[in-house]
Amino acid sequence: MIKTFGSLFAGHVDLDNEGLAGTPVNERWLSDEYLASVFPKTEAIAKLMDRSGYDIYWLAEHHFQREGYECIPNVLMLALHLCHITKNIRIGCGFNIAPMWHPIRMAEDYATVDWLTNGRVVFGVGRGYHTREVESFGAPMLDGDANRELFEEQVEIIFKSFNQRAFSHHGKHYTIPPAVPYRGYEVREVTLVPRPKTLPVECWQPVVSASPRALDFMAKHGIKGIIGGGAAAGGASDKVMHAFQEARARAGRETELGGDLCIGYSVYIADSVEQGIKEATPFFEENIKMFAPLGFVSGLTPEQIEATGDRKRALTANLPTLQHALKAGTWLIGPPELITEQLMAIQHRYPGLEVVNVGMPVGTPQAVILEQLERFSQQVMPAFRKQQAR
């Protein structure tokens, strides 16, 4: 049964001249002042979601994005601020990119925020996907195996620091603590100060490749999974849902199908499906332009990917349309009654599913995001709140 509704905001500023025929991504270079407009935009969304009854607002960590698509460099710092200007909504880290952090620094910062917000910030970790970001921080991204290896060791350290009163770690990338003299003794273990107030720490991670190694690692640490939102396509896949459940079972964690997962959808409420497709297509196309070169639009040829950077070629490159996304189940578009019916069918198919994210892709203006989130809260969410109350 779906009990929790949230939304993921990757941190884009309002953009002009959108769509395949609009400004190519690499030609956008916005001013410092305009890039900083992401902060009042983030605040406006948080305040609306808080007063509209949403449960969680997810934010994404990114760096160097002068183009304006993902402009939040520190999720934990912004989450602390948002908790101060809202009353109830939880703020989710979707996600802190571990390879761009020292694991102890990330653990300390989260624990501090957990105390200062009385548990309203939800922890989340990811491996990253932008070479410009991760490699610039001195971590591997071009070498996917090295990136995963580093990430897994970092997460091991983070959970040790959360769960043990004192800990040590001796791995390929980190030796914590080093064997150094300190006030008359040799240091053999250290303590995270502070440790989180809320233990065990609830942690989420994106499900992208859904490889057995990734899912087994998540199951080992009790990490929950988010499918879709941000760069990754949303919607549910039976194959992924079953693989996630089976990995849980291998680790001795029995769940109903859909349990410990959040499915993200792009949602556009309109009087008709046709109207919704027409109005949302520029935002869908802007998302294609941004993420196809990064490998997040499946099935494209190298020529099609290259065409997304050329406004003339893009129009004739036979790129995916919003109709394709709707058919694939990554978007929900149309009257609220139709979207409610579709979500009811999804929860019936996956009886363990409790968490759903709804939102709009990068490029969607603030006014449209606010309108869509408010309509969803008023016209779709009540049906699911009623079933909880029974």
Residue pairs with C-beta under 8 A, 6 or more apart in sequence:
1 347
1 351
1 353
1 354
1 384
1 387
1 388
2 343
2 346
2 347
2 353
2 354
2 355
2 356
2 384
3 354
3 355
3 384
3 388
4 55
4 56
4 262
4 354
4 355
4 356
5 53
5 54
5 55
5 56
5 355
5 356
5 357
5 358
5 376
5 377
5 381
5 384
6 54
6 55
6 56
6 57
6 58
6 92
6 262
6 355
6 356
6 357
6 358
7 45
7 49
7 54
7 57
7 58
7 357
7 358
7 359
7 373
8 58
8 59
8 60
8 92
8 94
8 226
8 229
8 230
8 264
8 357
8 359
9 42
9 45
9 57
9 58
9 59
9 60
9 359
9 369
10 59
10 60
10 62
10 69
10 70
10 72
10 229
10 230
10 231
10 362
11 38
11 42
11 59
11 60
11 62
11 69
11 70
11 71
11 72
12 38
12 68
12 69
12 70
12 71
12 362
12 363
12 364
13 30
13 34
13 35
13 37
13 38
13 41
13 68
13 71
14 37
14 41
14 365
14 366
15 23
15 28
15 68
15 286
15 363
15 365
16 22
16 23
17 23
18 282
18 283
18 285
18 286
18 363
19 281
19 282
19 285
19 286
20 285
20 288
20 289
20 308
20 311
20 314
20 315
20 319
21 311
21 314
21 315
22 282
22 285
22 286
22 289
22 311
23 311
24 289
24 309
24 310
24 311
25 67
25 69
25 289
25 290
25 293
25 308
25 309
26 67
26 309
28 66
28 67
28 68
29 66
29 67
30 66
30 67
30 68
34 68
35 65
35 66
35 68
35 71
38 71
38 72
39 78
41 366
42 59
42 72
42 78
42 82
43 82
43 85
44 366
44 370
45 57
45 366
45 369
45 370
45 373
46 57
46 82
46 85
46 86
46 89
46 91
47 85
47 86
48 370
48 373
48 374
49 57
49 89
49 373
49 377
50 86
50 87
50 88
50 89
52 373
52 374
52 377
52 378
53 377
53 381
53 385
54 89
54 373
54 377
55 89
55 90
56 89
56 90
56 91
56 92
56 122
56 355
57 82
57 89
57 90
57 91
57 92
58 91
58 92
58 93
58 94
58 124
58 226
58 229
58 357
59 72
59 75
59 78
59 79
59 91
59 92
59 93
59 94
60 70
60 72
60 75
60 94
60 95
60 230
61 72
61 73
61 74
61 75
61 93
61 95
61 96
61 97
61 100
61 126
62 70
62 71
62 72
62 73
62 130
62 133
63 73
63 100
63 130
63 132
63 133
63 136
63 137
64 132
64 133
64 136
65 71
67 290
69 290
69 362
69 363
70 230
70 362
72 78
75 93
75 94
75 95
75 96
76 93
76 96
76 109
76 110
76 113
76 121
78 91
79 91
79 93
79 113
79 117
79 121
80 113
80 116
80 117
80 121
82 91
83 91
83 116
83 117
83 120
83 121
89 120
90 120
90 121
90 122
91 117
91 120
91 121
91 122
92 121
92 122
92 124
92 204
93 110
93 121
93 122
93 123
93 124
93 125
93 204
94 124
94 126
94 204
94 206
94 226
94 229
94 230
95 124
95 125
95 126
95 204
95 205
95 206
96 106
96 110
96 123
96 124
96 125
96 126
97 125
97 126
97 127
97 128
97 133
97 134
98 106
98 125
98 126
98 127
98 150
98 151
98 154
98 155
98 158
99 127
99 128
99 134
99 137
99 139
99 140
99 141
99 147
99 150
99 151
99 154
100 128
100 133
100 134
100 137
100 139
101 154
103 154
103 155
103 157
103 158
103 161
103 174
104 157
104 161
104 176
104 192
106 125
106 154
106 158
107 157
107 158
107 161
107 162
107 192
108 192
108 193
108 194
110 121
110 123
110 196
110 201
111 162
111 192
111 194
111 195
111 196
111 197
112 194
113 121
114 121
114 196
114 197
114 198
114 201
115 194
115 196
115 197
118 197
119 197
119 198
122 202
122 204
123 201
123 202
123 203
123 204
124 203
124 204
124 205
124 226
125 151
125 155
125 158
125 203
125 204
125 205
125 223
126 205
126 206
127 147
127 148
127 151
128 134
128 139
128 141
128 147
129 141
129 231
129 294
129 295
129 296
130 141
130 294
131 141
131 142
133 141
134 140
134 141
134 147
135 141
135 142
139 147
139 150
140 146
140 147
140 150
141 147
148 213
148 214
149 172
150 173
152 217
153 171
153 172
153 173
153 174
154 173
154 174
155 217
155 221
155 223
156 169
156 171
157 169
157 171
157 174
157 176
159 201
159 221
160 167
160 169
161 167
161 192
161 195
162 192
162 195
162 196
162 199
162 200
162 201
163 199
163 200
165 191
165 195
166 189
166 190
166 191
167 176
167 189
167 190
167 191
167 192
168 176
168 177
168 188
168 189
168 190
169 175
169 176
170 176
176 190
177 187
177 188
177 189
177 190
178 187
179 186
179 187
179 188
180 186
180 187
181 187
200 222
202 224
203 221
203 222
203 223
203 224
204 223
204 224
204 225
204 226
204 262
205 218
205 223
205 224
205 225
205 226
206 225
206 226
206 227
206 229
206 230
206 232
207 214
207 215
207 218
207 225
207 226
207 227
207 240
207 244
207 261
208 232
210 239
210 240
210 243
210 244
212 243
212 247
215 225
215 243
215 244
215 246
215 247
216 247
216 250
216 251
217 223
218 224
218 225
218 247
219 247
219 248
219 250
219 251
219 253
220 251
222 253
224 260
224 261
224 262
225 244
225 260
225 261
225 262
226 261
226 262
226 264
226 357
227 234
227 235
227 236
227 237
227 240
227 261
227 262
227 263
227 264
228 234
228 235
228 263
228 264
228 265
228 330
228 357
229 264
229 357
229 359
231 291
231 294
231 296
232 264
232 296
233 296
233 297
233 298
233 325
233 328
233 330
234 263
234 264
234 265
234 266
234 330
234 331
234 357
235 263
235 265
235 328
235 329
235 330
235 331
236 258
236 263
236 329
236 346
236 349
236 350
241 257
241 258
241 261
241 350
242 257
244 260
244 261
245 255
245 256
245 257
245 258
245 259
245 352
248 254
248 255
248 259
248 260
249 255
253 260
255 352
256 350
256 351
256 352
257 350
257 351
257 352
257 353
258 347
258 349
258 350
258 351
258 352
258 353
258 354
259 352
259 353
259 354
260 352
261 350
261 352
261 353
261 355
262 355
262 356
262 357
263 346
263 350
263 353
263 355
263 356
263 357
264 356
264 357
264 358
264 359
265 330
265 331
265 332
265 356
265 357
265 358
265 359
266 280
266 284
266 325
266 330
266 331
266 332
266 358
266 359
266 360
266 361
267 331
267 332
267 333
267 339
267 358
267 359
267 360
267 372
267 376
268 276
268 279
268 280
268 331
268 332
268 333
268 360
268 372
269 276
269 333
269 334
269 335
269 336
269 339
269 372
269 375
269 376
269 379
269 380
270 276
270 279
270 333
270 334
270 335
271 335
272 334
272 335
273 326
273 333
273 334
273 338
276 333
276 334
277 322
277 323
277 326
277 333
280 322
280 331
280 333
280 360
281 321
281 322
282 363
283 360
283 361
283 362
283 363
283 364
283 368
284 321
284 322
284 325
284 331
284 361
285 319
286 361
286 362
286 363
287 361
287 362
287 363
288 297
288 308
288 319
288 320
289 308
289 309
289 314
290 362
290 363
291 297
291 362
292 300
292 304
292 305
292 308
292 319
293 305
293 308
293 309
297 305
297 320
299 320
300 319
300 320
303 317
304 317
304 318
304 319
306 313
307 313
307 314
307 316
307 317
307 319
308 314
308 317
308 319
322 331
322 333
325 331
326 333
332 339
332 342
332 343
332 358
333 339
336 375
336 376
336 379
336 380
339 376
339 380
340 379
340 380
340 383
343 356
343 380
343 384
344 383
346 353
346 356
347 353
358 373
358 376
359 369
359 373
360 368
360 369
360 372
